[in-house]
Amino acid sequence: MELKVGLAPMAGYTDSAFRTLAFEWGADFAFSEMVSAKGFLMNSQKTEELLPQPHERNVAVQIFGSEPSELSEAARILSEKYKWIDLNAGCPVRKVVKKGAGGALLKDLRHFRYIVRELRKSVSGKFSVKTRLGWEKNEVEEIYRILVEEGVDEVFIHTRTVVQGFTGKAEWKALSVLEKRVPTFVSGDVFTPEDAKRALEESGCDGLLVARGAIGRPWIFKQIKDFLRSGKYSEPSREEILRTFERHLELLIKTKGERKAVVEMRKFLAGYTKDLKGARRFREKIMKIEDVQSLKEMFYNFIKEV
């Protein structure tokens, strides 16, 4: 299997604008933001907006929930339209876990197996699961065995437990014990091309996901591929940073309108200005900007001056 690098699902970040940008910079695949099975079945407009656009390819619809019947019904309907359904069995966010969804599915592995089995029956196309090492201890061998035995097509593993959230360090080596019987991807703490190389070597996985390391830095996909291929990569030029920023803004305006686009861009600014002199002061100033033209001008002037 050819090594693949994808954009991990992140609520509030991986919308169609950011996914498009990631693909333009070399990502092989991406995920929708988390889609609630219950919300989808209730025809929630908010949930509908999270689904991939008709033109998007290689984007998994990631669903979450706790009720097997709701999950499998949502998966069945969604897989009539989308070729790839992914189950979230790893999200550590309290409001998700409190409802017995996301990472909470790993509390009871027998019940987890039942959910995966029901979903496999309901999904006509590709079915994958994104998970973690375990609820509060490392049970990755058992989790992986369940997924393989129940016919999952691909497995994505964030190498922390659910209880850890994003604290401590990702344990890429924890996946080296798995006999990779389906395409298996490592996730967690991939912030640089060097991290990507080490994560792949230590885990023995077929590919990897980039999450927080891609926020405001979509060029990381090209950098990782360059580094894995030749041992070298380059930082983006000022022109490339400006062009990417403007492209991101343009995509957001198209899907969310000007006002919302300006607000949405704020959470990506830390990435776009990372390691640049005076970035913190600049970010404080730009957070007050509310119109597109001023945002563009301020960003352009800052990047040109740095």
ZINOR-V278321 format. One record per residue. N is the residue number from 0. RES is the residue in one letter. SS is DSSP state (helix for helix, strand for strand, loop for the rest). PHI is phi in degrees with one decimal (999 if undefined). D_LAST is the distance of its C-alpha to the last C-alpha in whole Angstrom. Layout:
N;RES;SS;PHI;D_LAST / N;RES;SS;PHI;D_LAST
This chain:
0;M;loop;999;42 / 1;E;loop;-71.4;39 / 2;L;loop;-62.6;36 / 3;K;strand;-122.6;34 / 4;V;strand;-123.8;31 / 5;G;strand;-124.8;31 / 6;L;strand;-89.0;29 / 7;A;loop;-69.6;31 / 8;P;loop;-74.9;32 / 9;M;loop;-139.4;30 / 10;A;loop;-60.1;31 / 11;G;loop;86.1;29 / 12;Y;loop;-125.7;27 / 13;T;loop;-87.3;28 / 14;D;loop;-80.7;29 / 15;S;helix;-63.9;30 / 16;A;helix;-63.5;27 / 17;F;helix;-72.0;25 / 18;R;helix;-62.5;28 / 19;T;helix;-58.1;27 / 20;L;helix;-62.2;24 / 21;A;helix;-60.7;25 / 22;F;helix;-62.8;28 / 23;E;helix;-63.8;25 / 24;W;loop;-98.1;23 / 25;G;loop;109.1;27 / 26;A;loop;-63.7;28 / 27;D;loop;-88.7;32 / 28;F;strand;-160.1;33 / 29;A;strand;-152.8;32 / 30;F;strand;-124.9;34 / 31;S;loop;-72.0;35 / 32;E;loop;-66.5;34 / 33;M;loop;-64.6;37 / 34;V;strand;-105.1;40 / 35;S;strand;-72.8;43 / 36;A;helix;-60.2;46 / 37;K;helix;-62.8;48 / 38;G;helix;-60.0;45 / 39;F;helix;-63.6;46 / 40;L;helix;-67.4;50 / 41;M;loop;-90.6;50 / 42;N;loop;57.7;48 / 43;S;loop;-64.9;45 / 44;Q;helix;-61.9;42 / 45;K;helix;-61.3;39 / 46;T;helix;-66.5;40 / 47;E;helix;-56.0;41 / 48;E;helix;-66.6;37 / 49;L;loop;-81.8;36 / 50;L;loop;-73.0;38 / 51;P;loop;-58.8;37 / 52;Q;loop;-72.3;37 / 53;P;loop;-54.6;39 / 54;H;loop;-80.2;37 / 55;E;loop;-76.4;36 / 56;R;loop;-119.2;37 / 57;N;loop;56.5;37 / 58;V;strand;-117.6;36 / 59;A;strand;-81.3;38 / 60;V;strand;-87.7;40 / 61;Q;strand;-94.8;39 / 62;I;strand;-107.4;42 / 63;F;strand;-140.1;43 / 64;G;loop;168.6;46 / 65;S;loop;-125.1;49 / 66;E;loop;-89.6;52 / 67;P;helix;-54.1;53 / 68;S;helix;-68.1;55 / 69;E;helix;-66.9;52 / 70;L;helix;-60.7;49 / 71;S;helix;-72.2;52 / 72;E;helix;-68.4;53 / 73;A;helix;-62.1;49 / 74;A;helix;-63.8;48 / 75;R;helix;-62.0;51 / 76;I;helix;-65.8;50 / 77;L;helix;-63.8;47 / 78;S;helix;-75.4;48 / 79;E;helix;-73.7;50 / 80;K;helix;-108.1;47 / 81;Y;loop;-113.4;44 / 82;K;loop;-80.9;44 / 83;W;strand;-142.5;43 / 84;I;strand;-116.5;43 / 85;D;strand;-122.6;42 / 86;L;strand;-97.8;43 / 87;N;strand;-84.4;41 / 88;A;strand;-129.0;42 / 89;G;loop;-152.4;40 / 90;C;loop;-59.0;38 / 91;P;loop;-95.1;38 / 92;V;loop;-64.4;37 / 93;R;helix;-54.6;40 / 94;K;helix;-66.3;41 / 95;V;helix;-79.8;41 / 96;V;helix;-63.2;43 / 97;K;loop;-59.5;45 / 98;K;loop;-88.5;47 / 99;G;loop;81.3;48 / 100;A;loop;-104.3;45 / 101;G;helix;57.2;42 / 102;G;helix;-61.7;42 / 103;A;helix;-63.7;45 / 104;L;helix;-61.9;47 / 105;L;helix;-84.7;47 / 106;K;helix;-68.5;49 / 107;D;loop;-130.7;52 / 108;L;helix;-71.4;52 / 109;R;helix;-68.5;56 / 110;H;helix;-67.6;54 / 111;F;helix;-59.2;51 / 112;R;helix;-59.2;53 / 113;Y;helix;-61.2;55 / 114;I;helix;-62.6;52 / 115;V;helix;-61.1;51 / 116;R;helix;-61.7;54 / 117;E;helix;-62.3;55 / 118;L;helix;-67.3;51 / 119;R;helix;-58.2;52 / 120;K;helix;-66.1;55 / 121;S;helix;-87.1;53 / 122;V;loop;-90.5;50 / 123;S;loop;-82.4;52 / 124;G;loop;-101.8;48 / 125;K;strand;-75.6;46 / 126;F;strand;-130.1;46 / 127;S;strand;-127.2;43 / 128;V;strand;-132.6;43 / 129;K;strand;-106.2;40 / 130;T;strand;-141.0;41 / 131;R;strand;-131.2;40 / 132;L;loop;-66.9;42 / 133;G;loop;161.9;44 / 134;W;loop;-71.7;45 / 135;E;loop;-124.6;45 / 136;K;loop;-133.8;46 / 137;N;loop;-73.8;45 / 138;E;loop;-123.5;48 / 139;V;helix;-62.9;46 / 140;E;helix;-65.2;49 / 141;E;helix;-67.8;51 / 142;I;helix;-60.9;48 / 143;Y;helix;-64.6;47 / 144;R;helix;-60.2;51 / 145;I;helix;-58.4;52 / 146;L;helix;-63.0;49 / 147;V;helix;-66.9;50 / 148;E;helix;-63.5;54 / 149;E;loop;-90.4;53 / 150;G;loop;84.1;52 / 151;V;loop;-68.5;48 / 152;D;loop;-80.9;46 / 153;E;strand;-145.6;43 / 154;V;strand;-129.8;42 / 155;F;strand;-118.8;38 / 156;I;strand;-125.7;38 / 157;H;strand;-80.9;36 / 158;T;loop;-89.7;37 / 159;R;loop;-135.6;37 / 160;T;loop;-81.4;40 / 161;V;loop;-64.8;40 / 162;V;loop;-60.4;41 / 163;Q;loop;-65.1;38 / 164;G;loop;60.9;35 / 165;F;loop;-117.4;32 / 166;T;loop;-88.3;33 / 167;G;loop;66.1;33 / 168;K;loop;-111.0;32 / 169;A;loop;-67.0;33 / 170;E;loop;-101.3;36 / 171;W;helix;-57.7;36 / 172;K;helix;-60.2;39 / 173;A;helix;-58.3;41 / 174;L;helix;-90.4;41 / 175;S;loop;-68.3;43 / 176;V;loop;-77.4;46 / 177;L;loop;-79.7;46 / 178;E;loop;-86.2;48 / 179;K;loop;-71.4;46 / 180;R;loop;-95.7;49 / 181;V;loop;-136.4;46 / 182;P;strand;-53.8;43 / 183;T;strand;-126.8;41 / 184;F;strand;-120.5;37 / 185;V;strand;-95.4;35 / 186;S;strand;-141.7;33 / 187;G;loop;117.0;31 / 188;D;loop;61.1;28 / 189;V;loop;-97.4;26 / 190;F;loop;-111.7;23 / 191;T;loop;-140.7;22 / 192;P;helix;-59.3;24 / 193;E;helix;-64.7;26 / 194;D;helix;-59.8;27 / 195;A;helix;-59.8;28 / 196;K;helix;-62.7;30 / 197;R;helix;-66.2;32 / 198;A;helix;-59.7;33 / 199;L;helix;-68.1;34 / 200;E;helix;-65.0;36 / 201;E;helix;-73.4;37 / 202;S;helix;-90.0;38 / 203;G;loop;70.3;40 / 204;C;loop;-84.1;39 / 205;D;loop;-83.6;39 / 206;G;strand;-170.3;35 / 207;L;strand;-147.8;33 / 208;L;strand;-112.7;31 / 209;V;strand;-114.1;27 / 210;A;loop;-113.3;27 / 211;R;helix;-58.1;24 / 212;G;helix;-65.7;22 / 213;A;helix;-100.7;22 / 214;I;loop;-66.8;21 / 215;G;loop;71.9;17 / 216;R;loop;-141.6;17 / 217;P;loop;-63.5;20 / 218;W;loop;-66.3;19 / 219;I;helix;-59.3;21 / 220;F;helix;-66.1;24 / 221;K;helix;-66.5;23 / 222;Q;helix;-61.0;22 / 223;I;helix;-61.3;25 / 224;K;helix;-64.2;27 / 225;D;helix;-60.8;26 / 226;F;helix;-66.2;26 / 227;L;helix;-68.8;30 / 228;R;helix;-81.9;31 / 229;S;helix;-125.3;29 / 230;G;loop;79.4;28 / 231;K;loop;-135.4;24 / 232;Y;loop;-157.4;21 / 233;S;loop;-121.4;18 / 234;E;loop;-80.5;15 / 235;P;loop;-67.7;14 / 236;S;loop;-74.5;12 / 237;R;helix;-58.9;9 / 238;E;helix;-63.2;12 / 239;E;helix;-67.1;14 / 240;I;helix;-63.0;12 / 241;L;helix;-61.2;12 / 242;R;helix;-62.3;16 / 243;T;helix;-68.4;17 / 244;F;helix;-60.1;16 / 245;E;helix;-66.3;18 / 246;R;helix;-64.5;21 / 247;H;helix;-59.7;21 / 248;L;helix;-61.6;21 / 249;E;helix;-60.8;24 / 250;L;helix;-65.3;26 / 251;L;helix;-67.2;26 / 252;I;helix;-61.0;27 / 253;K;helix;-61.5;29 / 254;T;helix;-95.3;31 / 255;K;helix;-127.6;30 / 256;G;loop;86.4;30 / 257;E;helix;-61.3;27 / 258;R;helix;-57.8;27 / 259;K;helix;-68.1;28 / 260;A;helix;-59.9;25 / 261;V;helix;-62.5;22 / 262;V;helix;-65.8;24 / 263;E;helix;-61.1;24 / 264;M;helix;-63.1;20 / 265;R;helix;-56.5;19 / 266;K;helix;-75.2;21 / 267;F;helix;-97.7;18 / 268;L;helix;-63.0;15 / 269;A;helix;-59.1;15 / 270;G;helix;-70.0;15 / 271;Y;helix;-64.4;13 / 272;T;loop;-112.9;10 / 273;K;loop;-55.5;12 / 274;D;loop;66.0;11 / 275;L;loop;-93.6;7 / 276;K;loop;-62.9;6 / 277;G;loop;78.7;8 / 278;A;helix;-62.3;9 / 279;R;helix;-63.5;13 / 280;R;helix;-65.1;13 / 281;F;helix;-61.6;11 / 282;R;helix;-64.3;14 / 283;E;helix;-62.6;16 / 284;K;helix;-69.4;16 / 285;I;helix;-73.2;16 / 286;M;loop;-62.9;19 / 287;K;loop;-89.8;21 / 288;I;loop;-72.3;20 / 289;E;loop;-125.8;23 / 290;D;loop;-122.6;23 / 291;V;helix;-60.2;21 / 292;Q;helix;-60.0;20 / 293;S;helix;-63.8;18 / 294;L;helix;-61.4;17 / 295;K;helix;-60.8;16 / 296;E;helix;-62.9;14 / 297;M;helix;-63.3;12 / 298;F;helix;-66.2;11 / 299;Y;helix;-59.0;10 / 300;N;helix;-63.9;9 / 301;F;helix;-64.2;6 / 302;I;helix;-65.1;5 / 303;K;helix;-66.4;6 / 304;E;helix;-77.4;4 / 305;V;loop;-62.5;0
